[in-house]
Amino acid sequence: MIQHRKTFREVLEGVSPQNALALEKKARSASWLAKKYPSESRAFYRIKHQALAQLFHIGDEAPTILECSQSGHTVLLSVCLRRTRALLHVPFGEMKAQMKIASPETDLDALRRMAIRGTHPVLSKARQRSHRG
């Protein structure tokens, strides 16, 4: 009897729900620890941002970006995690750096790649910049 061996992709797809849940817990824990221990917040936020960036690479398990807001030069994303339904906030610049998004790519293109839902004034500004050249 010939036994079907799973491909690497099939194995990854099979464990993606567990991996996503572990990454969500990691991001939430790091966020909580950053608030609890302000002197170490930079390291904890780095862990949070890395976990969120990894989540965006897990197809159906990727978080949903609910909203973007702009404060000065910082664009803040409100991200809803799929498994735990938790809401986390992350600076777009951090996510862009963690996901190694190429710099020639416009912010609008990068947000689309990260599966943004809906529109927001920040996106309109990014769209205007991308049309200018």
Phi, psi and omega per residue, in radians:
M1 nan 2.223 -3.131
I2 -1.500 2.243 -3.135
Q3 -1.752 2.287 3.134
H4 -1.325 2.169 3.064
R5 -1.624 2.324 3.126
K6 -1.235 2.517 3.042
T7 -1.358 2.895 3.121
F8 -1.028 -0.731 3.126
R9 -1.067 -0.736 3.127
E10 -1.118 -0.679 3.097
V11 -1.118 -0.800 3.120
L12 -1.055 -0.769 3.128
E13 -1.105 -0.613 -3.141
G14 -1.188 -0.557 -3.107
V15 -1.771 0.003 -3.087
S16 -1.057 -0.652 3.095
P17 -1.087 -0.730 3.124
Q18 -1.189 -0.715 3.119
N19 -1.108 -0.741 -3.140
A20 -1.099 -0.765 3.129
L21 -1.081 -0.740 3.126
A22 -1.109 -0.725 3.128
L23 -1.188 -0.654 3.091
E24 -1.104 -0.776 3.113
K25 -1.102 -0.680 3.120
K26 -1.099 -0.810 -3.135
A27 -1.110 -0.767 -3.141
R28 -1.149 -0.737 3.130
S29 -1.125 -0.765 3.136
A30 -1.103 -0.692 3.116
S31 -1.103 -0.778 3.120
W32 -1.108 -0.776 3.137
L33 -1.137 -0.597 3.107
A34 -1.099 -0.625 3.118
K35 -1.335 -0.627 -3.104
K36 -1.284 -0.604 -3.106
Y37 -2.141 1.366 -3.073
P38 -0.994 -0.528 -3.123
S39 -1.179 -0.374 3.133
E40 -1.955 0.224 -3.010
S41 -1.051 -0.628 -3.115
R42 -1.018 -0.804 -3.140
A43 -1.154 -0.723 -3.136
F44 -1.170 -0.699 3.108
Y45 -1.145 -0.611 3.087
R46 -1.070 -0.738 3.105
I47 -1.099 -0.779 3.115
K48 -1.021 -0.838 -3.093
H49 -1.147 -0.658 3.101
Q50 -1.129 -0.751 3.133
A51 -1.119 -0.750 3.117
L52 -1.115 -0.727 3.119
A53 -1.068 -0.709 3.109
Q54 -1.123 -0.656 3.139
L55 -1.063 -0.624 -3.125
F56 -1.170 -0.212 3.123
H57 -1.666 0.023 -3.095
I58 -1.802 1.112 3.037
G59 0.377 -1.840 -3.062
D60 -1.178 -0.246 -3.114
E61 -1.666 -0.015 -3.087
A62 -1.080 2.490 3.095
P63 -1.138 2.858 3.069
T64 -1.831 2.293 3.042
I65 -1.504 1.999 -3.076
L66 -1.492 -0.600 -3.021
E67 -2.765 2.668 2.984
C68 -2.136 2.438 3.021
S69 -2.344 2.688 -3.104
Q70 -2.094 2.307 3.080
S71 -2.271 1.816 -3.052
G72 1.148 -2.135 3.125
H73 -1.686 0.024 -3.084
T74 -1.718 2.263 3.029
V75 -1.800 2.129 -3.106
L76 -1.848 2.242 3.108
L77 -1.724 2.380 2.969
S78 -1.720 2.030 -3.010
V79 -1.997 2.230 3.082
C80 -1.780 2.154 3.133
L81 -1.398 2.405 -3.031
R82 -1.247 -0.735 -3.058
R83 -1.350 -0.877 -3.050
T84 -1.627 -0.182 -3.107
R85 1.081 0.296 3.117
A86 -1.287 2.651 3.101
L87 -1.922 2.163 3.096
L88 -2.170 2.710 3.099
H89 -2.026 2.462 -3.105
V90 -2.590 2.372 3.058
P91 -1.124 2.339 -3.119
F92 -1.027 -0.670 3.139
G93 -1.019 -0.649 3.104
E94 -1.169 -0.765 -3.139
M95 -1.149 -0.700 -3.133
K96 -1.086 -0.735 3.127
A97 -1.199 -0.769 -3.114
Q98 -1.121 -0.626 -3.094
M99 -1.529 0.013 3.108
K100 0.950 0.826 3.111
I101 -1.328 2.268 -3.091
A102 -1.046 2.407 -3.085
S103 -1.113 -0.562 3.103
P104 -1.134 -0.346 -3.141
E105 -1.182 2.352 3.114
T106 -1.248 2.765 3.097
D107 -1.043 -0.633 3.121
L108 -1.086 -0.790 3.125
D109 -1.099 -0.712 3.142
A110 -1.132 -0.728 3.113
L111 -1.132 -0.702 3.089
R112 -1.062 -0.740 3.138
R113 -1.082 -0.549 3.141
M114 -1.496 0.168 3.018
A115 1.238 0.792 3.102
I116 -1.202 2.539 3.114
R117 -1.946 2.311 3.060
G118 1.448 -2.919 -3.124
T119 -2.247 2.884 -3.122
H120 -2.773 2.647 3.141
P121 -0.917 -0.595 3.111
V122 -1.069 -0.681 3.125
L123 -1.156 -0.656 3.116
S124 -1.073 -0.740 3.113
K125 -1.112 -0.745 3.132
A126 -1.121 -0.686 -3.140
R127 -1.120 -0.742 3.127
Q128 -1.090 -0.744 3.141
R129 -1.104 -0.699 -3.092
S130 -1.213 -0.462 -3.140
H131 -1.401 -0.423 3.133
R132 -1.258 -0.417 3.114
G133 2.224 nan nan
